[in-house]
């Protein structure tokens, strides 16, 4: 498995996992590799340091830290985040009208669909107290944390 650090033309950095370099090149040529943030297919590899494992990983109770058996959970979390980004990117941005539109959908006055937008803390509390399920999400960072 090859893990590549990638970046789209909009400067979003992300990771891609591929069976081989050839598989990455094949998918890239067919525009199958897309940015999980903006769906841009103009993607290129970034320089990255390789991870080289020299023998077995230390046991999880060793002073060297946990074993690499935790990688599947991290991978699952990354996959979940990627799916969440895709869902959000495919939702309708209703901007400042989020609270009003969410309430209209809940009451059946507007067709149900995936929406995103902006709501104040008070509007969010009111929606939740009325049984309207919303997921407050902090705004995207302009730069990666790492």
N, C-alpha and C positions, 0 to 999 in steps of 0.2 A: 504494500500500500504506500503510495506517495502522497505526502501532505505538502501542499504548496501554499505559499503566501501569495495572494492575488490582489489586484487592484483594478477598479474600473476607470474609465475615462473621467468620471466625476470625482475621483480620488477617494472612493470608499474602499477600505482595505478589508479583506475577508480571507478565510481559509477554504481550500478545496481539497477533497480527497479523491484520488484516482488510482486505478489499478496499476498504471504505468505511465511513463512520460508519453508514450505513443497514444495511450487512451486519452490523456489530457489534450494532446495536439489534435486528435480526431474530433473530440467534442468541441474544442475551440474553433476549428475550421467550419463546423456545422452550426455555429452560434448557439450551442447547447450550454455553454458556460456563461452564466449571467450573474450579475451582482445581486445579492439577496436584499440589498437596500433599495435599489432603483431599477432593477431588471436590465441594466445596460449590458450588452453583449460585447462591448469593446473592452476586453479584459486582457491584462498582461501579468506575467509573473514578477514578483518582487524578489530581491535578494533575501535569502534566509539562511540561517545556520542549520546544518543537518544535525539530526539527533542520532547518535551512534550508541547502541547498547553493547556493552562489552561483557557478555555473560549474563547469568541469571539476575533478575531483579532481587534486591534484598527483601527478606520477609517483612510483612507489614508491621510487626512489632519491633523491628530493628531501629537503632538510633538514626539510620539514614533516612527514615521516613516511610510513608506508605508505599506499598508495591504498585506496580503499573496495572494491577488488576482493577484499579478504579477507572481506567480509561473508558470502559463501556458507558459508565454513568455520565462522564464528561461528554462523550460522543453523543449520547442520547439527549443530553441537555442542549448541545449545539444543534442537533437535528430539530429539536422542538423549537428552538429560537429561530432557526431558518424557516420552518413552516409558519411560525407566527409572523415573521416579517413578510412572507409571501401573502398571507391572508390580509395583513394590514395594507400592503401595497395594492391589493385587489379591491379594497373597500372604497366606498364613496366618501370623499372629503366634504363634509357639510360645514366646515369652519366654525364660526362663532355660533351657528344655529344648532350645535350638537344637542344640547339639553332639550330644546323645543322639538327637534326631529325625533330624538329617542322617545320622548313622551308620546308624540303622535303615533309612532310605530307601535308602542305598547298599547295604546288605546284603540288601535285599528284604524286610525284616520290617515295613515300613510303606509305604503307597502313595506313589509318587512325586508330588510337587506342589511348587509354589513356596512356600517358607517364608522367614520372617525371624525374627530373635530376637537374643538376647544370648549371646555366648560370650567366655570369657577369652582372652587372648593365647595361653596355653598350650593351651587346647582348640582354638583355631584352628590353631596349628602342628601339633598331632596330626592333625587332620582332613586338612590339606594333605599331611602326610607319608604318610598312609595312602591318598593318591590321591583324596580326597573334595574336589571342587572347591567352594570357598566364596569369597565376595567380601566381605572385611571392608569395612564402610562406617562412617565416623565418624557419631556421632549428629547429628541435624538441629540446626541453629543456631536459637536462639529468635528471632533478628532477622537481617534481611538484612545482608550485608557492606557494601553500598553506602549 
